[in-house]
Amino acid sequence: MRLRPHPRFERRGDGLHTTAQVPLTTMVLGGEASVPSLDGSTLTVTVPAEMPNGRTLRLRGQGMPRLRRPHERGDLYVRCEALIPSHLTDEERRLFQRLAELRREGTRAA
């Protein structure tokens, strides 16, 4: 038997792996983000402040049913990727430029 790959989830044993786009501001300041589950519902995860791009969060019990113990489930692993804002307003662009100045990071005008 062969299983077709799921467009959003990868199964590894009883664990599921997926990627979620998290707003840059949430990755920096912390907060909550929405993550899809296998059954189509949306889960809410707490994102810690200053979370590095690409870090994986584990949601216990949200993975696949365990073999021979279908009442138990594996974990869902969510790789969080920063969603870079687009179509910045003039004020947003100024704020990002000011942040770059405060952090002494070199920027080039685009």
Secondary structure, DSSP 8 states (H G I E B T S, - for coil): ------SS-EEETTEEEEEEEEEHHHHHH-EEEEEE-TTS-EEEEEE-TT--TT-EEEETT-S-EETTEEEEE--EEEEEEEE---S--HHHHHHHHHHHHHTT------
